Amino acid sequence: MTDLDTLVRNVRVLLRADLIIAEIHLRQVATKSGFYAVAGVVGGFGLVMLGIAGFLALETLYGPILAAIITGGGALVLAVLLALIAAQVKPGRELGLANEVHAAALAAVNNDLQVAGAGVSRLAAFVRNPLDSALPAVVLTLLNTLLKGFRRKE
């Protein structure tokens, strides 16, 4: 596998980890929104009932008023409980795992980019001055050939 293939694989892992993290956050927001919506509906109903109760309290002092106040107060208590539950919704263990995968993929991509950067630096040095880069390899090859030739003669 070449450095470029490894880089592409690590970038794909990084993007997948980012998508998982985004999906987890989206699920958390959707769950909270659902609870807040239900709390809003119940709270709205409670306010309407308390309004009716207040109206009926002015109209007649006892009777249907007590039932409306109890219903409205109960609805408000329920709305507060639902809002408290919505505030407590937290992401599960999978967010920690996704963050670990994200960090590992990011480190791998960083390493691959450093390796690719070193290769580009060597190529740039060769392009700038080809003799400086190629001369040690040529000299070592010539010395190796000469040494083999001397060994054969003996």
N, C-alpha and C positions, 0 to 999 in steps of 0.2 A: 504494500500500500504506500503510495507516495505521500509526500508532505501535504500536497494540495488535497488529496482525498481525505486525509486525516482532518485537515482544516475544515473541509466541507461537512464532514460527519459531525465534528464538534460544534460547528455553527448550527447544524440541524438540531442537535441535542439541546443547545442553548435556547433556540427558538421554541422547541417543544416544552421545555421547562417554563419559559415565560408564558406560553399559552396555558399551561396547567395552573400557574399562579394566578393569571388573569381570570380563569374560569372559577377558581375557588373564591376569589374576591367577589366575582359577579354573583355566585350562589349565595354568599353571605349577604350581599346587598339586597338580593331578591327576597331572602328569608326575612330580613329585618323590615323591608318594605311591606311585605305581606302582614306581618304583625302590626306594624304601624297603621296600615290601612284598616285592619279589623278594629284596632283600638280607636281609630278616628270615627268609624261608623258607630261603634258602641257608645263612644263619648258623645257623638252627635245625637244619638237616640236618647241618651241620658239627659242631655241639655234640653231636648224637646220635652221630655217627660217632666223635668223640673220646671220648665216654663209652664207647661199645662198645670202642674201642681200649684205653682204660684198663682196662676189665674184662678184655679178652682178654690184656692185658699181665700182669695178675696171674695169670691162669689158665695161660697158657703163655708163655714168654719170647719166642719167635720164631715166625714163620709168618704166620698171618693178621693178626697185630697190626700189622706194618709197613704192610700194605695199608690197614688201617683208619685208621692215623695219617696216612698220606699223603692219603687221601681226605678225612678231616676237616679237615686243615690246608689242603688245596686249596680246600675249600668255604669256610673262613673267609677265606682270601685273596680269593676271589671276592666274598664278602659285603662285605668292606672296600672293594674296588674299586667295587662297585655303589653303596655309600653315598657314596663320594667323587664319583662321577659325578652322583648325585642332588643333592649339595650345589652342584655347578657349573651346574645348569640355571638359565638366566636368560631373562627375556622378550626377545623380538626387537625389531626396529626399530619394529614397529607400536605398541608402548607409547609410544615417544617421539612418534610422530605423533598418537596418540590424546590424549596430554597437551597437545600444541600445539593441537589442535582444541578441547579442553576449555577451555584458557586463552582462546582467541579467542572462543568462545561465551560464556564468563563475562564477558569484557570487553564484548561486544556487549549482553548482557542488562543489565549495569551501566549502559551508556550509555543504553539504552532506558528503564530505570527513572529515570535522571536527567532525560531528556526528558519522560517522563510526570509526574514530580514537578514540573517547571517548569510544565507545563500545569495541574496541580492547584493550584499556588500562584497562578497567574493567575486561575483560576476562583474560588478562595477569596477573593482580593482583590476580585474583581468582586462576589461575593456579599456581602462585608462592607460595601463602599462602592461601589455601582454607578456613582455619578456621577464619582468619581475615575478609574475605569477607562474609562468611556465618554466623558468630557468631551473629552480630546484628539482622539479620532476625530471627534466631532461638530463641534468647533471647526475642525479641518482641512477637513472636508467643507464647512462653511459658508464658510470663507475661499476655498476652491477655487471654489465656486459663485459667490461674489461677484466674484472675479477674472475668471471667464469672462463674467459679465454685464457687467462694465466693459469688457472687450475687445470685446464685440459692439457696444456703443454707439459706440465710437470708430470 
